[in-house]
Amino acid sequence: MILLLHAGLITLEELQSRLIASSGKNKQDISLDDLLRAIKKLKDLGNGFKVIPFGGSFLVQSVPGELSLDHTTLIQQAQGKANVSVSSLTSDLRWEEQRAKRALDDLLKEGLIWIDDQDKSGHRLYWFPGLFNENVTLKV
């Protein structure tokens, strides 16, 4: 259930923190290495969990499907702010607008991102819920 709340993407550290917190009275040490090994074993059983390098850490993908290089690039662009826009992708990555929209549409169909049409900039933002953390302030 933890990964579903994050639309199929969560940082390895966040997953570790939530697993430790959910263990209740039987708290056990769960290392990042433990999680990486467990995910590798699950991956060997079929399409499901996948580890994606992300900055100096990893993201865990729980939604079946393959991420292309463009999808991975979008996730990296969202690092630190948890969102991107078509205009930021065309200016920062020098992508054609159609390429950016196609990659975003793919992630939207997989349920990995959310749309925000209420940003004050007037731009549509695409949020990665799996990248929300204490450093991202959501203004409601």
N, C-alpha and C positions, 0 to 999 in steps of 0.2 A: 504494500500500500504506500510505502514511503515514496517510491519512484513515481507513482501515478500522480501524486500531489505536485510533482515537479515536471509534469508533462513528458515524462520519459527520460529526462536528463537531470543528473545531480552530480555535484562534485564528490569525489571520493571522500574528502574530509567531512562533508556534510552527512554522507551516508554513514560513515564511521560514528559520528557524533549521535545520530539518531538511533543507530543500532545499540549503542552503549546505553543511551537514555531509556530505550524500550525494554532493556533486559531486567528492569526492576530490581528486586532483592538479590537476584543471582548475577549481579554485575560481573562480567568477565572482561579482561583486557582483550580488545580486538584491535590488532595493528592494521595499518594500511596494507602491509604485505599479506596479511591473512585475507583481506578483502580481495586483493588482486589475484591471489591464488584461487579463491573460491569462485570468482567471476570467470577465470580461465577454465575451470572445471565445468561450470555451467555452459560456457560457450562451446566446449567440446561436445556437449549433448545436443546442440542444434542452435538454430537462430533464436536469439533472445537477448542475453546481456552482452555488452561490448564495452571495452575500455578505450577511451579516446584521449590521447595526449592533449593537455590544455595548459598552456603557460608552463609553469614549473610543477604542475600536478596532473590530475586526470579527471575526466568526466566519465560517469557510468551511464550508458544508454540502455534502457530497458525495453524500448519499443522495437520490435523486430523490423529489420530493414537495413539497408546499407546507406551510409552517408558518403556522398561524393566529396571530392576535393572542394567544390564550391560550398557545400553544406558545412564542411569543417572550417572553411575560411570565414563563413558567416558567424559561426560560434566563436571563433577567435576574435572577430571584430567586436562582438558583444561583451567581451571580457571587461570587467570593471564597471560597466553600466547596465548590463543585462538586456540591452536593446540595440536595434539598428533601424535605419530607415533606408528607403531606396536612394534618397539623395546622398546619404552618408556613404553608401556603398559605391555609388557612381563617382563621387569625388575622391574618397579615400583609396579605393581599389582600382579606379578608372575602368569600371565595368560598364558595359552598355546597360541601359535601363531594363531591357528585356531579359538580359541574363540575371540581373539582380532579382527581378520579379519572379522569374521561373524558379530560382533556387529558394526564394522565400515561400512561394506557393507549394513547393514540394514539402518543406518543413511544416507548413500550415496543415497540409493534408495528413501528415503523420502525427499531428497533434503536439509537435515539439515547440511551437511558438504560439503566442497570442497576439491579436491585433488590438492596437489602441488608436482610435480616431479622435481622441479628445486632448491630444497634446497641444499646448499653447502655441507651439511653433507652426501648427497647421499641417505638419507632416504626419503621415501615418507611421506609427512606430510598431515594430515587431519585437515583442518581448520574449525572452527565454526564461520561463519560470524556474528552470533548473539552475539558473545562474543568480537567482535572488539570494542575497545574503545580507548581513548586517551593514555592509557598505553601500547598499542600494536603498535609497529612500524613495518610497512610493508616495506620491502626493494624491490624496483622494479628495 
